[in-house]
Amino acid sequence: QVQLVESGGGLVQAGGSLRLSCAASGRTFSMNRMGWFRQAPGKEREGVSCISSSDGFTWYADSVKGRFTASSDNDKNTVFLHMNSLKPEDTAVYYCATAPTCTYFSSNSYFIVDYWGQGTQVTVSS
């Protein structure tokens, strides 16, 4: 089993910044990639970002590219999502997840992801 605990969501004005954290515990050796999905009200869950802690590979959705940056602290089994220049359309519940490859995130294959964080609300006001 893998446990993922998120933190860092909140309310911010457009143009502001937030940092999300996701700490992993349990069978962390089984994790290859960690990343984030988000789900806005009435919309399908979508992949936002993915990072490979082994080689530093990162992937970003086009809608966040250039504004969001993923990083990891391998010693602490923690990944971060640094979100800058936030827009109202970034408002959603953000979920941390782990998957064998970043393709799970880039192809929105959330329905086959095994491990999820509890979700954290990000609200961007205009």
Salt bridges, closest charged atoms under 4 A:
GLU46 OE2 - ARG38 NE 2.67
ASP62 OD1 - LYS65 NZ 3.07
ASP90 OD1 - ARG38 NH1 2.94
ASP90 OD2 - ARG67 NH1 2.73
